[in-house]
Amino acid sequence: MTALTRMAVMLRIYTDDLRERREQGDAMVGWVLTIIAVIVIAGIVYGVVSGWFADRLAEITDPF
């Protein structure tokens, strides 16, 4: 194997590795965003059910 062929093979392995890491990173970002969205939605639902939002709205519309 010549030096040029060896460099081409190493470059191919390196680019394939980067592509796999990027795809894994994209999947991880998707999961993290999903988890954050679930937490935010759960917080909003809890706030509505517990009356927290209604209390804050009442303070804003009639602060005294």
C-alpha atoms as an extended CHARMM CRD file, in Angstrom:
* protein
*
        64  EXT
         1         1  MET       CA              0.0000000000        0.0000000000        0.0000000000  PROA      1               0.0000000000
         2         2  THR       CA              1.4690000000        3.3100000000       -1.0330000000  PROA      2               0.0000000000
         3         3  ALA       CA              1.5330000000        6.3500000000        1.1910000000  PROA      3               0.0000000000
         4         4  LEU       CA             -1.0840000000        8.0860000000       -0.9590000000  PROA      4               0.0000000000
         5         5  THR       CA             -3.4670000000        5.1270000000       -0.7260000000  PROA      5               0.0000000000
         6         6  ARG       CA             -2.9040000000        4.9100000000        3.0250000000  PROA      6               0.0000000000
         7         7  MET       CA             -3.7150000000        8.6280000000        3.4110000000  PROA      7               0.0000000000
         8         8  ALA       CA             -6.8920000000        8.1990000000        1.3190000000  PROA      8               0.0000000000
         9         9  VAL       CA             -8.0340000000        5.2730000000        3.4770000000  PROA      9               0.0000000000
        10        10  MET       CA             -7.3590000000        7.1980000000        6.6950000000  PROA      10              0.0000000000
        11        11  LEU       CA             -9.2440000000       10.2310000000        5.3480000000  PROA      11              0.0000000000
        12        12  ARG       CA            -12.2140000000        7.9990000000        4.4350000000  PROA      12              0.0000000000
        13        13  ILE       CA            -12.2520000000        6.4320000000        7.9220000000  PROA      13              0.0000000000
        14        14  TYR       CA            -12.0260000000        9.8770000000        9.5330000000  PROA      14              0.0000000000
        15        15  THR       CA            -14.9000000000       11.3380000000        7.4820000000  PROA      15              0.0000000000
        16        16  ASP       CA            -17.0960000000        8.2670000000        8.1260000000  PROA      16              0.0000000000
        17        17  ASP       CA            -16.4090000000        8.5920000000       11.8570000000  PROA      17              0.0000000000
        18        18  LEU       CA            -17.3410000000       12.2850000000       11.7970000000  PROA      18              0.0000000000
        19        19  ARG       CA            -20.5560000000       11.5030000000        9.9220000000  PROA      19              0.0000000000
        20        20  GLU       CA            -21.5590000000        8.8770000000       12.5030000000  PROA      20              0.0000000000
        21        21  ARG       CA            -20.8060000000       11.2460000000       15.3810000000  PROA      21              0.0000000000
        22        22  ARG       CA            -22.8820000000       13.9890000000       13.7590000000  PROA      22              0.0000000000
        23        23  GLU       CA            -25.8360000000       11.6210000000       13.3010000000  PROA      23              0.0000000000
        24        24  GLN       CA            -25.5630000000       10.4870000000       16.9300000000  PROA      24              0.0000000000
        25        25  GLY       CA            -25.3770000000       14.1250000000       18.0330000000  PROA      25              0.0000000000
        26        26  ASP       CA            -28.4680000000       14.9950000000       15.9910000000  PROA      26              0.0000000000
        27        27  ALA       CA            -30.3710000000       12.1480000000       17.6300000000  PROA      27              0.0000000000
        28        28  MET       CA            -29.2380000000       13.2750000000       21.0860000000  PROA      28              0.0000000000
        29        29  VAL       CA            -30.3320000000       16.8610000000       20.4190000000  PROA      29              0.0000000000
        30        30  GLY       CA            -33.7390000000       15.5780000000       19.3620000000  PROA      30              0.0000000000
        31        31  TRP       CA            -34.1450000000       13.5980000000       22.5750000000  PROA      31              0.0000000000
        32        32  VAL       CA            -32.9960000000       16.5230000000       24.7250000000  PROA      32              0.0000000000
        33        33  LEU       CA            -35.4690000000       18.8740000000       23.0350000000  PROA      33              0.0000000000
        34        34  THR       CA            -38.2440000000       16.3080000000       23.5010000000  PROA      34              0.0000000000
        35        35  ILE       CA            -37.4670000000       15.9790000000       27.2060000000  PROA      35              0.0000000000
        36        36  ILE       CA            -37.3850000000       19.7670000000       27.6570000000  PROA      36              0.0000000000
        37        37  ALA       CA            -40.7170000000       20.1030000000       25.8150000000  PROA      37              0.0000000000
        38        38  VAL       CA            -42.3320000000       17.4660000000       28.0440000000  PROA      38              0.0000000000
        39        39  ILE       CA            -41.0790000000       19.2480000000       31.1760000000  PROA      39              0.0000000000
        40        40  VAL       CA            -42.3960000000       22.6110000000       29.9360000000  PROA      40              0.0000000000
        41        41  ILE       CA            -45.7890000000       21.1600000000       29.0010000000  PROA      41              0.0000000000
        42        42  ALA       CA            -46.0250000000       19.3980000000       32.3790000000  PROA      42              0.0000000000
        43        43  GLY       CA            -45.2370000000       22.6930000000       34.1310000000  PROA      43              0.0000000000
        44        44  ILE       CA            -47.9220000000       24.5330000000       32.1990000000  PROA      44              0.0000000000
        45        45  VAL       CA            -50.4910000000       21.8220000000       32.9090000000  PROA      45              0.0000000000
        46        46  TYR       CA            -49.5700000000       21.8300000000       36.6010000000  PROA      46              0.0000000000
        47        47  GLY       CA            -49.8300000000       25.6230000000       36.7120000000  PROA      47              0.0000000000
        48        48  VAL       CA            -53.2750000000       25.5830000000       35.1240000000  PROA      48              0.0000000000
        49        49  VAL       CA            -54.5710000000       22.7440000000       37.3040000000  PROA      49              0.0000000000
        50        50  SER       CA            -53.1920000000       24.1670000000       40.5480000000  PROA      50              0.0000000000
        51        51  GLY       CA            -54.6100000000       27.6230000000       39.8470000000  PROA      51              0.0000000000
        52        52  TRP       CA            -51.2150000000       29.3360000000       39.8750000000  PROA      52              0.0000000000
        53        53  PHE       CA            -51.8470000000       31.0450000000       36.5310000000  PROA      53              0.0000000000
        54        54  ALA       CA            -55.2960000000       32.1830000000       37.6430000000  PROA      54              0.0000000000
        55        55  ASP       CA            -53.7970000000       33.7150000000       40.7960000000  PROA      55              0.0000000000
        56        56  ARG       CA            -51.1160000000       35.5660000000       38.8090000000  PROA      56              0.0000000000
        57        57  LEU       CA            -53.6870000000       36.8010000000       36.2910000000  PROA      57              0.0000000000
        58        58  ALA       CA            -55.8970000000       38.0360000000       39.1120000000  PROA      58              0.0000000000
        59        59  GLU       CA            -52.9400000000       39.9720000000       40.5880000000  PROA      59              0.0000000000
        60        60  ILE       CA            -52.1920000000       41.5590000000       37.2280000000  PROA      60              0.0000000000
        61        61  THR       CA            -55.7690000000       42.6050000000       36.4700000000  PROA      61              0.0000000000
        62        62  ASP       CA            -56.5770000000       43.7540000000       40.0360000000  PROA      62              0.0000000000
        63        63  PRO       CA            -53.3650000000       44.2700000000       41.9740000000  PROA      63              0.0000000000
        64        64  PHE       CA            -55.0470000000       45.9070000000       45.0160000000  PROA      64              0.0000000000
